[in-house]
C-alpha cells in the first residue's frame, strides 16, 4: 500500500473548491484511499493550520470552521493523527469560548490522565 502525507493546501483545495483542477486531484486521491489502495496521513499540525487559515485568511465563522474540520476529522478513509482527541476537541470548541488548541490540550490531558498546567483562567473553567 502506498502512503501519502497530505499538506494543508491540498485539503483546503478540497474543502473550498476554489481551484477546481486541484480539487479534482485531491478528490482522486481520496477515492483511491476509499478503495484502500492508498493511506493518506493528516498530521495534527495540518488540522490546526486549516483552522488558522479558515479563521484568519478566509474569515470563516466558528461554526463554518467546525463543519469543515469535522468533514476531515470524521473521514474514515483518512488517517488523522489524534482523531479521537480532535473529535472531542471540536465538540468542546463548539460549546466553549476558548481556542481549538486549548480544547485539544484539555481533551488530550483528559484522555492521557495527565494534569494540564496553565495560567489560562478560561481553560480552568471548562469541564470536559
Secondary structure, DSSP 8 states (H G I E B T S, - for coil): -EEEE--HHHHHHHHH--SHHHHHHHHHHHHHHHTTSEEEEE-HHHHHHHHHHHHHTS---HHHHHHHHHHHHT-TTEEETTHHHHHHHHHHHHHSSS-HHHHHHHHHHHHTT-------HHHHH---
